[in-house]
Amino acid sequence: MNSAYTPEEQAFRSRVREFIQQNLPDDIRRKTLLGMHLNREDSVRWQKILHKQGWAAANWPVEHGGTGWSATEKNIFDTECALAGAPEVVPFGMKMVAPVIFTYGNEEQKQRFLPDILASNVWWCQGYSEPNAGSDLASLKTTAKRDGEHYIVNGTKTWTTLAQYADWIFCLVRTGAPEEKNQTAISFLLIDMKTPGITLSPILTLDGYREVNEVHFDNVRVPVENRIGEEGKGWTYAKVLLTHERTNIARVAQSRCQLQRARDLAAETQDGDSALLDNPHFAHKLAEIEIELLALEYTELRTLDAIRTGQAPGPESSILKIKGTEVAQAIDELHAEIAACQGMPYVPWQLEDDFDGEKVATDNAVNSWLRYFNNRKSSIYGGSNEIQKNIICKAVLGL
């Protein structure tokens, strides 16, 4: 691949950088750079700014409101956003369910759902994992029994990220008879979260934040018209969605920026009589991660180019998921090493604008260790890395 930017790509970079500088709200920039949690209003506000510019859906086909950007332009955009502290687009609507709808949905469903997803008028969440069906997702137990023009849904989904904000949830449900093969008995439903019978149970993560939830369905009536595609074909559609999700998990631009921040912080952190960056052991670890990240970036560029031309990501999405999470976790470890004992007290309120007390640590150190621990989950969600290795063995190596 040619890694040199053309004059047109350099001009595009300048245009993106100028747009972000002029339009990204300062409070959102600060929260993102400090690793603080964004609320719904923060995320939607930035996504609506992108939508107004026509930049909200980088990977969508142009006919549905996408940008038509090349893989390089998409990479440039992601990098400039990460450098400037612009938050990532919430993936569940824009990057996950939307590709399923515009690929497998009927025209009525496309007209009904895609415009609101594009404009960030509706927040989506993902109903895949269950208490006893995580990596073995095909063994899910949530049922949807046909009753005239409705399905009656019963069951529980878990680890549902930001479901407390969601207006809609896309779900895998079991519509077939119990004796049917797991994959052929699953359908893909879109469910309004305001439907009677849906309740949430919050799950607090290590930092005390309500990041994930359990979603309970008790005789929830869902119109048949909310089913995507054919009954019993949901597993096929789900696999396409999962390849998009795993590609997004690579987060190359964000890792590159976090690695640069680690380098800058290490240059400012004393290690005896010299800077931590000059410590040979630390410098060796940083260089190893940088090499892995560069290889990952080229793989991501090839995958993004396939998506731009209308193809779904193939088994390379599993490679991106494995290496992307491993690299990101290694970078988290660098930040934790830099923070050292300063990262042990957890005083997140010192990051708030109205804090007027004495800070217990640098702002960069406050979240370092909890981010390290919390992000151990990234090698599990989206299909555990062990499962991804099985996929690569079958799809790529033919084993």
C-alpha angles and dihedrals in degrees: 000000000000106000096185115103118236120230088257091054091047089052089049090052091052091049093050093046092050092048093052093046091052100040111029109101112238094230092055092046092052094048092049096048092049093048094244121155116261119219124222093266092053094052096044093046092057094042091053089052089054091046092053088054091047092244103108099100109041095168100042121106112262092242090064096045102279125145101241089224121163120241089260093052091049089051091049091050093049091047095050091047091051093047092050096046096250111155121243117257109263100257105209098081105021101037105024119030096027094064089051092050097047092043102042107011124100122247093263091054092048091051092044101047113020100066093054092046091050092049093044090238091133129046116214132198132192123248104193114108121068133191090265100024115064116122087007090058094158089070092065116146105200105121133209112192118193116244109173108291093352140066119223107220124202129170144064134276121197141196086033103170116227093345087151087073097041127117093182137019128204111216142189108221136176109247098160132080116281092248093057120104109274098244096045094053096058127099134186115238133183110213130191107231090216091065113120113258098041117116133170131220113196121228113203118214125217093278091055092252122137096234099145138028146187113244116206124200117200112180092322112182113220122181114244087230087071092067114105113225123328127349110259094022096091093107090060091052092043092056090055090050091049092054089055090047093050091048090053091050090065088078093182096168093050092048092049091054093045089051091052090049089052089052092050093047092047089053089056096043119090119230104184108302096346142044119283088238089066092055104110093216093051093043090051092053091048092051093049091053091047091055092049090048093052092052089048092051094057091049090051092050091054091049094047090051090055090051091050090057091053100264123130115237111266130211088306085080087071090053090050091049094050098044095036093057094042092052093045091050091049090053090049087054091054091052091048090051090051092049092047112163092350088073094058100081109071108209105152093167090072086073093060119103093237096052110123102167132098113288115237094205142354115293091245092055098050097080100026101099097038090048088051093052096040094050092058082088093067092080088055107043121075087035117323118271089247090059090048090056089054090052091051091048091054102036101036107023098032093228 
